[in-house]
Amino acid sequence: MPVRITPARAVQLYVDYLNLVLNTILTDSRLGRIPRGPNYVIDRYQGGEFKPLELTPQGFLHFRQFVTRVATHIQVESYRYTYSMSADRDDEDAWVYRYEYEREPPSCDVPQAHLHINALAQHGLLLRRSLKRTHFPTMRISVEHLIWHLIEEGGVTPKVPRDEALEKLAFSYSGFMKRRTEIPLARFP
């Protein structure tokens, strides 16, 4: 007889997995699950407030995922990774870049997976435009890819030696590839 798992337990197992990856390689901060109707928010939640994950030697990772349990697996509805190099941990608007994924975007004006960059683009001498609200289309980015990027290009120091961190990320990523449940969009983008 198959073992039945409650939605709350299934989501907690997923949170435990994320914490194992993050806490082994990147941070001592811990994620938790917060019920939101039939879904859950995965984030760092302390003292009634959402808090970023602290990174070494500096910077913060605002990590948020909205998930639901369907049948036999956890389905990521949407997630958002915001990397902030601000000295103010509570200033989520001081981000450098923000990656977002929405399983089913609300409109065809927004790519399912996209990147925002908090910078100004300069076209010629007079025309300047903020890139903050521009949606640069990407493929779905795993938490393992994000951690790799923070280590390789973001100046974040892993908690373990670099080669060991990359080995652990590669192993974790192979599991992500087996479990992922992409949905093809009926429209472009």
PyMOL commands that set and color helices and strands:
alter all, ss='L'
color gray80, all
select helices_A, chain A and resi 7-25+92-94+143-152+162-179
alter helices_A, ss='H'
color red, helices_A
select strands_A, chain A and resi 32-36+39-46+49-51+53-54+60-70+73-84+95-102+113-117+120-123+127-130+136-137
alter strands_A, ss='S'
color yellow, strands_A
deselect
rebuild
show_as cartoon
